[in-house]
Amino acid sequence: MATAVPVDTNATYWTRSVTDDFTISDHVAVPRLVVSKGLSVVNIAVSYAKVPDTDISILGGSLDVPIINGGLVKPTLAVRGAYSTLQGVEELDLTTYGVELFLSKGFGPVTPYAAIGRARTDAEGRPFTGIPTGGAVPVEPLVDEFDSNRITVGVKISLLLPKFVIEATQGEERSYAAKVSFGF
């Protein structure tokens, strides 16, 4: 899976924090490996994402619990709880967790879906270790906690062995994802 997020490469936050531009057409493409396993009633997944040309990675996991199991006529309705944490940035602790409600309905090999949810982000930024803090004056860490809504729409196409997913998510920023998976 890979997700593309738009970035304003001329913005102050970008020019002051990134030494080598690794965007593609003003988007950061983040590949992600997801391993999931259905366990009778629930589905559990773990993920690892790596931002190219950086030390930044994201570890995450999710748990899907169906409320309504779909069938020939009925759609599937499920609740997903998710968690992720940022690794590889010494000056920033960033954790996100949330819950989403997924609705999907398969039509042969094609399954359109939509989700709505809410995420909580906890962030703490500290001064860069190599920057003087002004003598004896301590520098307080910057702390932010915020909630955000997100809406996702997508489609899954299931062939015999591979499955293809294309989706768009609108949260604080809009992102697009494409995924290829294998399994029965």
C-alpha positions, 0 to 999 in steps of 0.5 A: 500500500502507498499513501500520497499526501499533498505538501506545500513545499514553499511553506515555512514549516516545510522549508525549515524542517526538510533539508532534501526535498523528497516529494513527488509532484508536491506529494509525499508518497509513503509506502506501508506494509499491512499484515492482517488476520481474521480471528473468528469474529474480529480482524486484527492488523498491524502496519509499518510505514516508512517515509522514503529518504528519511529515518521516519517510520510509523507503527500502527495497528487496528481492530475491526469488529463487525456489527452487521455481517453482510450477505447477498442483500445486507451490507456489512457494518463494522467498527474499527479502532486504530492506533499509530505512533511516529518513530525516527524523529528525536524531537517529536512524539506523535501518537494518533488513535481513533475509531471509524464506522465502515459500511460496505456492500459487495457486488460480485468482485467489486466492493465499494465502501465508505467510513466516517470516524474521529481521530485523536492526536497527541503531539509533543515537540522538543527543541532540536538537541543541537540548538542553543536554548539561550543559556540557563533559560529552559525551553518548554516543549510544545504540546498539542492535543487535537481531535479531527474528523475523517471521511473515507471512500473507496473500492476494493476489486477482488480477483482470484488471488490479488485484491486491489483497493483505491481510496481517498480520505479527507481528514486534516489533509486529503490523502489518496491510497492504492493497495495491492494485497494477496490472500484468500 
